[in-house]
Amino acid sequence: MNILIASSEVAPFSKTGGLADVCGSLPIALGKLAQRSMVITPAYRSLMKAGLATRPLNVQLEVPIGGKVVRGGLLEGRLPGSDVPIFFVDQPDYFDRRELYRENGEDYRDNCERFVFFSRAVMEAIRELELPVDVVHCNDWQTGLIPALLRIEYGHAHGFEGMVSLLTIHNMAYQGNFWHWDMLLTGLDWKYFNWRQMEFYGSLNLLKTGIVFSDAITTVSPQYAEEIQHPPTGCGLEGVLQQRRADLFGIINGVDYDVWNPAIDSHLPLRYDVGNWREGKAACRAALAAELGLPLNEHAPLIGLVGRLADQKGWDLVATVMRRWVQDIGVQWVILGTGEPVYHQLLHTLAKEHPQRVAVRLEFSDRLAHWIEAASDAFLMPSRFEPCGLNQLYSLRYGTVPIVRATGGLADTITDSTEENLAAGTANGFSFNAYDAGALEDALRRACNTYAFRPDVWARIVETGMRQDWSWTHSAQQYTDIYHMLRTRKRASGR
């Protein structure tokens, strides 16, 4: 089967979040299941500056945008470490910019036009290159127009007759909402701008468009698939998703164990696995403490946090708990990330006033992210909502016990260390349900007490997590099953 994955970002060429990781890893995993995958994405400035190996194709794309025609080209490369072809849509006016979607805290004003162009360019690239595509796998609002174009304009054109579309929602909070006159940019008839299809409270909504017109929808965990059918997680589109419930599936994102694996991680001062995790983590902790100027205290649990400093990630809860704990609880904290200024200021103050307990780097560093996963005893993710989450999966492999709020993918992957789950051998972390600081504090106390007073139980939790397999193998098979289901349904319908 031939799958074309269309995405606005693909690691390592462009990235703002987990979407890029998925679209850089899934195609390779599909290839291992004998599926032929291809990828298409914009040619951002980051690609050009990186000097990665690409070659221009002798193709000119002519794309209607409103009342004009915009021309673009195509470059071709390969996903690193594979033979998976990746096509880059080259249009400098749209994509040769400092960032992908926004600058200086403001979205680009022409984002709708940019990604309408990209969506139409994907369809024209299929036509011009005569790509053998059975499934066009779209991702998030930036490609939400593609299923509509396939259904309305291209479905009966030569080379598109048997094609089906799949839309993956990575985060419902980002929907591609634009003013109603941007409907003109799509080139589609105004009759589709109605409450059942493309209109959302008077605006053009490209994520809704993809949900309505795609042949099926996936999202990045089974629990999140349930949550987005109800407010507030559905972000206003819960009714549309309820109508498509039979075509909505949740598939957990996989982990690339060629990158996130302490047994082969080149970032670490000492590599380790489930057989020598104590020695490995001790060496990594000593190195991290020296790097960050944090006193080495082998008796105090080290709690790590990596990522965006934002309320969505539970930082309003973390701030409340940290203010209390740094005063009298014998725990050390290490934080890496950037985000809202209020949390920058809080962490700067806590690190200055309590340098023996708090170390902070307000930046992003891939090397430090690996070190923190390896050195920490526990990893904290008290998210308000979390479609899938990857850091809890990295933590499991690194022997770092996740402490999470049971939402979205966190609920699907972390089994709370209750006595029942410990007896069953399934416990791999600590979780709580209510979104409040008291519930987070209770989970932290349970974890810290287990670490301090039940070291044998802590070791079982660590080793259960390290032995679990959250690689792409199972997830890629689930996607393959959905692709086959859609193709079978298409042939049966005869449309």
Secondary structure by P-SEA (a helix, b strand, c coil): cbbbbbcccccccccccaaaaaaacaaaaaaaacbbbbbbbcccaaaaaaccbbbbccbbbbbbcccbbbbbbbbbbccccccbbbbbbccccccccccccccccccccaaaaaaaaaaaaaaaaaaaacccccccccccccccaaaaaaacccccccccccbbbbbbbcccccccccccccccccccccccccccccccccbbbaaaaaaacccccccccaaaaaaaacccccccaaaaaaaacccbbbbbbbbcccccccccccccccccccccaaaaaaaaaaaaaaaacccccccbbbbbbbcccccccaaaaaaaaaaaaaacccbbbbbbbbccaaaaaaaaaaaaaccccbbbbccccaaaaaaaaacccbbbbbccccccccaaaaaaaacbbbbcccccccccccccccaaaaaaccccccccccccaaaaaaaaaaaaaaacccaaaaaaaaaaaaaccccaaaaaaaaaaaaaaaaaaaaaacc
